[in-house]
Structures are given as structure tokens and as C-alpha cells.
Amino acid sequence: MGYGKMGCAIKEDVAQNKDASITLVVDRTEQGQGVIKPEQLSSHLSDFDVLIDFSSAASNPLLVECAKAGKKIVVGTTARTPVQDAELASAVKAGNSSAIIASNFSIGMNALFSLLKKADGLLPGYDREIVEEHHNQKKDAPSGTAKTLASIINLDQSKVHAVRVGQIFGNHEIIFAANGEVVRLSHSALSRKCFANGAVRAAVWLAGKSDGKMHAFSEVLGIE
């Protein structure tokens, strides 16, 4: 929704994807052909098949409305509540739609999620901490991605450290230490391109699904 920084990255990715096209943009401030206000979305439900949202958690009522109308939903917005996720899941079921909510749409990060599960089993008893860095305008701390990483290894939130400086797109590092050694797993996003590419890939994957279910991005990638 919208042509903010992520919207521009998605626009660029779609331009290179023969299976996707942008038919509508939802933005509170921007004007132009094909751009509508959020309150106008109800009148344009026939104009699109999949909605990609990277705006804010406040957009959830619009997502719920679209899902009930059978529209597929891709959500990359963090700082959502469990209640909002449950509301969307209920709407997806009611509308026989389908949706993906992910804390991170980077393909590399999702590969790291899988690698972390393996490391967790191979390094029992090791101290673990997570350090994540983002730009100084990011509102949530720790990031949704850091929370996902912590949940994979059952790490207490007190062991997750958030840094907000400059224009960093996203750096995440998981540190294991014991027995005179340190193991580090890390991922760095060098631009928003990696997130946009994954979101568009998810949208194309969802386009043909009408099963009333919430899906994991790992299903799109075939990652366990």
C-alpha cells in the first residue's frame, strides 16, 4: 500500500517480473493515476487480486475487509499484535482467501531462519544473544525479524539488543559462545530490494490460492 520507500522498491521489482503488475496504489498523501486513498479501497476491490502491505499495523481493518472479499494478502508490516493477526486469519477463512504474514521477506534471512534451527540443535548449552541494527526511523524495537530469530532458539527478549542509527536497512547477528569459541550467524540487508523481491514472489505464489488459510513464507521458498 503506497509508494513510500518500500512501495518504490516493490514497483521496481514488479517491473522486472512478467507474472506481476501493479493495478492500484493506496496512499494517504500521494496523488496520480491509479493512486487512491485508503477510504476509497472498498470501491476498488475488483481492480486487484493481491494486496501487498508494508504500511503500518493501523491498516489491519482494510486488510480484513479485502480478505473477506476474497483478496489475497501479503503483509510485511511489523509491530502487529496477535489480536490483529487473528482478525486477519478469521477474515481470510471467511472470504476463502489466503494470506502470508512475515517478519522478513528476504530470501537470505529466511534461509538463515532454517540454518539457525540447525545451529540451535548443534550447540546445546552455548550462551546466545542477538544484536540487530536498523535505521533511526524504525519505530519498533526489537525488530519483528529479531523476535522471530529469538523465538526459533527460545531466547528471552532481554538477550535481544536493538540499535537504531543512521540509515541501516537491517543487520541481524546471532552469537553463540562457549568452550573457548564463538559462532556467529548473520544477515545484512544492503537495500530494500531483497524485501521487495520476496514480497512480490509471495504475491505471485498466493495469486492462485483460495483455501482460507494463512501460509508461511517458507512455503513459498520450499524451506523447512
Kinemage of the C-alpha trace (Angstrom):
@kinemage 1
@onewidth
@group {chain A} dominant
@subgroup {mainchain}
@vectorlist {calphas} color= white
{ca met a 1} P 0.000 0.000 0.000
{ca gly a 2} L 1.570 3.281 -1.063
{ca tyr a 3} L 4.658 4.421 -2.927
{ca gly a 4} L 6.847 5.021 0.113
{ca lys a 5} L 10.368 3.634 0.147
{ca met a 6} L 9.176 0.018 0.175
{ca gly a 7} L 6.496 0.814 -2.382
{ca cys a 8} L 9.123 2.142 -4.776
{ca ala a 9} L 11.229 -0.985 -4.273
{ca ile a 10} L 8.199 -3.188 -4.986
{ca lys a 11} L 7.392 -1.131 -8.090
{ca glu a 12} L 10.920 -1.713 -9.409
{ca asp a 13} L 10.731 -5.446 -8.729
{ca val a 14} L 7.317 -5.810 -10.377
{ca ala a 15} L 8.675 -4.070 -13.482
{ca gln a 16} L 11.086 -6.989 -13.870
{ca asn a 17} L 8.542 -9.724 -13.142
{ca lys a 18} L 6.482 -10.982 -16.083
{ca asp a 19} L 3.980 -12.616 -13.720
{ca ala a 20} L 3.047 -9.474 -11.788
{ca ser a 21} L 1.711 -5.987 -12.437
{ca ile a 22} L 0.610 -3.050 -10.298
{ca thr a 23} L -3.009 -2.076 -10.936
{ca leu a 24} L -3.691 0.085 -7.892
{ca val a 25} L -1.764 2.037 -5.243
{ca val a 26} L -3.195 3.036 -1.856
{ca asp a 27} L -1.596 6.137 -0.343
{ca arg a 28} L -2.811 8.851 2.061
{ca thr a 29} L -0.702 11.650 0.598
{ca glu a 30} L 0.305 10.775 -2.965
{ca gln a 31} L -1.868 11.678 -5.934
{ca gly a 32} L -1.919 10.497 -9.517
{ca gln a 33} L -3.418 7.976 -11.893
{ca gly a 34} L -4.037 4.642 -10.225
{ca val a 35} L -3.483 6.081 -6.726
{ca ile a 36} L -6.369 6.114 -4.238
{ca lys a 37} L -6.895 6.999 -0.590
{ca pro a 38} L -7.355 4.181 1.964
{ca glu a 39} L -11.022 5.102 2.442
{ca gln a 40} L -11.600 4.551 -1.299
{ca leu a 41} L -10.349 0.985 -1.315
{ca ser a 42} L -13.816 -0.506 -0.764
{ca ser a 43} L -14.880 0.820 -4.161
{ca his a 44} L -11.896 -0.685 -5.973
{ca leu a 45} L -11.890 -4.302 -4.802
{ca ser a 46} L -12.419 -5.524 -8.361
{ca asp a 47} L -9.232 -3.782 -9.516
{ca phe a 48} L -6.703 -6.168 -7.964
{ca asp a 49} L -6.120 -9.774 -6.913
{ca val a 50} L -3.371 -9.495 -4.286
{ca leu a 51} L -2.718 -6.670 -1.816
{ca ile a 52} L 0.856 -6.119 -0.558
{ca asp a 53} L 1.028 -4.109 2.665
{ca phe a 54} L 4.141 -2.586 4.231
{ca ser a 55} L 2.410 0.415 5.800
{ca ser a 56} L 1.509 0.144 9.492
{ca ala a 57} L -0.475 -2.057 11.836
{ca ala a 58} L -3.272 0.527 11.656
{ca ser a 59} L -4.092 -0.737 8.163
{ca asn a 60} L -5.464 -4.013 9.548
{ca pro a 61} L -9.172 -3.095 9.115
{ca leu a 62} L -8.526 -2.587 5.397
{ca leu a 63} L -6.716 -5.914 5.159
{ca val a 64} L -9.602 -7.634 6.930
{ca glu a 65} L -12.100 -6.076 4.516
{ca cys a 66} L -10.072 -7.176 1.495
{ca ala a 67} L -9.626 -10.711 2.824
{ca lys a 68} L -13.360 -11.077 3.432
{ca ala a 69} L -13.857 -10.064 -0.212
{ca gly a 70} L -11.599 -12.919 -1.309
{ca lys a 71} L -8.481 -10.853 -1.982
{ca lys a 72} L -5.107 -12.399 -1.261
{ca ile a 73} L -2.956 -10.555 1.280
{ca val a 74} L 0.824 -10.209 1.715
{ca val a 75} L 1.816 -8.413 4.933
{ca gly a 76} L 5.350 -7.266 5.719
{ca thr a 77} L 4.306 -4.756 8.374
{ca thr a 78} L 5.807 -5.404 11.796
{ca ala a 79} L 4.592 -4.268 15.247
{ca arg a 80} L 1.291 -6.065 14.618
{ca thr a 81} L -0.495 -7.597 17.594
{ca pro a 82} L -1.617 -11.222 17.983
{ca val a 83} L -5.193 -9.928 18.001
{ca gln a 84} L -4.713 -8.264 14.606
{ca asp a 85} L -3.181 -11.435 13.188
{ca ala a 86} L -6.133 -13.450 14.498
{ca glu a 87} L -8.597 -10.970 12.983
{ca leu a 88} L -6.939 -11.282 9.600
{ca ala a 89} L -6.812 -15.077 9.806
{ca ser a 90} L -10.540 -15.144 10.576
{ca ala a 91} L -11.274 -12.855 7.614
{ca val a 92} L -9.131 -14.993 5.308
{ca lys a 93} L -11.112 -18.060 6.323
{ca ala a 94} L -14.441 -16.267 5.929
{ca gly a 95} L -13.553 -14.972 2.471
{ca asn a 96} L -11.903 -18.217 1.329
{ca ser a 97} L -8.864 -16.091 0.604
{ca ser a 98} L -5.230 -16.759 1.525
{ca ala a 99} L -2.500 -14.670 3.119
{ca ile a 100} L 1.106 -14.531 4.220
{ca ile a 101} L 2.355 -12.500 7.179
{ca ala a 102} L 6.140 -12.480 7.531
{ca ser a 103} L 8.526 -10.577 9.765
{ca asn a 104} L 11.051 -10.594 6.930
{ca phe a 105} L 10.594 -11.273 3.202
{ca ser a 106} L 14.306 -11.513 2.426
{ca ile a 107} L 15.103 -14.901 0.926
{ca gly a 108} L 18.518 -14.863 2.597
{ca met a 109} L 17.031 -14.162 6.014
{ca asn a 110} L 14.549 -16.983 5.643
{ca ala a 111} L 17.455 -19.280 4.788
{ca leu a 112} L 19.087 -18.030 7.995
{ca phe a 113} L 15.953 -18.951 9.963
{ca ser a 114} L 16.430 -22.533 8.765
{ca leu a 115} L 20.174 -22.526 9.494
{ca leu a 116} L 19.520 -21.178 12.986
{ca lys a 117} L 17.247 -24.107 13.785
{ca lys a 118} L 20.101 -26.452 12.900
{ca ala a 119} L 22.668 -24.455 14.879
{ca asp a 120} L 20.390 -24.456 17.897
{ca gly a 121} L 20.426 -28.240 17.969
{ca leu a 122} L 24.164 -28.498 17.322
{ca leu a 123} L 25.242 -26.034 20.039
{ca pro a 124} L 23.392 -27.040 23.230
{ca gly a 125} L 24.409 -25.151 26.330
{ca tyr a 126} L 26.054 -22.293 24.448
{ca asp a 127} L 25.340 -18.719 25.505
{ca arg a 128} L 23.206 -16.956 22.884
{ca glu a 129} L 22.498 -13.304 22.223
{ca ile a 130} L 21.079 -11.362 19.287
{ca val a 131} L 22.149 -7.914 18.092
{ca glu a 132} L 20.046 -6.135 15.459
{ca glu a 133} L 20.641 -2.768 13.795
{ca his a 134} L 18.196 -0.599 11.835
{ca his a 135} L 17.786 2.990 10.670
{ca asn a 136} L 16.887 5.649 13.203
{ca gln a 137} L 13.319 5.999 11.885
{ca lys a 138} L 12.286 2.422 12.597
{ca lys a 139} L 9.519 2.524 15.173
{ca asp a 140} L 9.612 -0.967 16.686
{ca ala a 141} L 12.481 -2.332 18.751
{ca pro a 142} L 13.442 -5.091 18.739
{ca ser a 143} L 12.539 -5.719 15.130
{ca gly a 144} L 9.998 -8.299 14.068
{ca thr a 145} L 12.831 -10.261 12.493
{ca ala a 146} L 14.809 -10.270 15.756
{ca lys a 147} L 11.733 -11.546 17.572
{ca thr a 148} L 11.423 -14.363 15.036
{ca leu a 149} L 15.101 -15.255 15.479
{ca ala a 150} L 14.676 -15.257 19.258
{ca ser a 151} L 11.600 -17.479 19.067
{ca ile a 152} L 13.475 -20.044 16.968
{ca ile a 153} L 16.055 -20.597 19.723
{ca asn a 154} L 13.666 -19.847 22.614
{ca leu a 155} L 15.718 -16.819 23.649
{ca asp a 156} L 14.456 -14.357 26.267
{ca gln a 157} L 13.821 -10.824 24.988
{ca ser a 158} L 16.404 -9.496 27.473
{ca lys a 159} L 19.048 -11.179 25.316
{ca val a 160} L 17.993 -9.245 22.198
{ca his a 161} L 19.732 -5.894 21.659
{ca ala a 162} L 18.350 -3.258 19.289
{ca val a 163} L 20.424 -0.444 17.748
{ca arg a 164} L 18.789 2.464 15.878
{ca val a 165} L 21.314 4.584 13.989
{ca gly a 166} L 21.723 6.248 10.604
{ca gln a 167} L 20.185 4.673 7.526
{ca ile a 168} L 20.900 0.974 8.120
{ca phe a 169} L 18.414 -1.196 6.210
{ca gly a 170} L 18.785 -4.143 8.565
{ca asn a 171} L 21.592 -6.142 10.192
{ca his a 172} L 20.951 -9.159 12.398
{ca glu a 173} L 23.545 -11.285 14.182
{ca ile a 174} L 23.067 -14.308 16.415
{ca ile a 175} L 26.043 -15.078 18.664
{ca phe a 176} L 26.745 -18.487 20.210
{ca ala a 177} L 29.630 -18.694 22.699
{ca ala a 178} L 31.062 -21.460 24.915
{ca asn a 179} L 34.007 -23.836 25.220
{ca gly a 180} L 36.542 -21.210 24.163
{ca glu a 181} L 34.837 -20.431 20.852
{ca val a 182} L 32.333 -18.063 19.289
{ca val a 183} L 29.975 -18.888 16.436
{ca arg a 184} L 28.217 -16.046 14.611
{ca leu a 185} L 25.319 -16.269 12.177
{ca ser a 186} L 24.425 -13.006 10.493
{ca his a 187} L 22.478 -11.355 7.703
{ca ser a 188} L 22.770 -7.836 6.289
{ca ala a 189} L 20.230 -6.188 4.027
{ca leu a 190} L 22.061 -3.826 1.680
{ca ser a 191} L 18.880 -2.379 0.178
{ca arg a 192} L 15.108 -2.805 0.309
{ca lys a 193} L 15.362 -4.790 -2.920
{ca cys a 194} L 15.678 -8.076 -1.016
{ca phe a 195} L 12.427 -7.467 0.874
{ca ala a 196} L 10.555 -6.299 -2.221
{ca asn a 197} L 11.651 -9.311 -4.245
{ca gly a 198} L 10.390 -11.726 -1.612
{ca ala a 199} L 7.080 -9.893 -1.196
{ca val a 200} L 6.383 -9.918 -4.932
{ca arg a 201} L 7.356 -13.570 -5.099
{ca ala a 202} L 4.883 -14.281 -2.279
{ca ala a 203} L 2.142 -12.330 -4.077
{ca val a 204} L 2.596 -14.317 -7.284
{ca trp a 205} L 2.526 -17.568 -5.284
{ca leu a 206} L -0.681 -16.559 -3.498
{ca ala a 207} L -2.486 -15.364 -6.633
{ca gly a 208} L -3.800 -18.812 -7.498
{ca lys a 209} L -4.717 -19.886 -3.966
{ca ser a 210} L -8.173 -19.685 -2.408
{ca asp a 211} L -8.020 -22.054 0.539
{ca gly a 212} L -8.948 -19.854 3.502
{ca lys a 213} L -5.528 -20.348 5.082
{ca met a 214} L -2.633 -18.328 6.427
{ca his a 215} L 0.606 -19.503 4.859
{ca ala a 216} L 4.244 -19.150 5.896
{ca phe a 217} L 6.722 -17.505 3.544
{ca ser a 218} L 8.855 -20.621 3.945
{ca glu a 219} L 6.213 -22.479 1.936
{ca val a 220} L 6.832 -20.150 -0.985
{ca leu a 221} L 10.571 -20.814 -0.788
{ca gly a 222} L 10.342 -24.533 -0.054
{ca ile a 223} L 12.390 -24.057 3.134
{ca glu a 224} L 11.768 -26.249 6.161
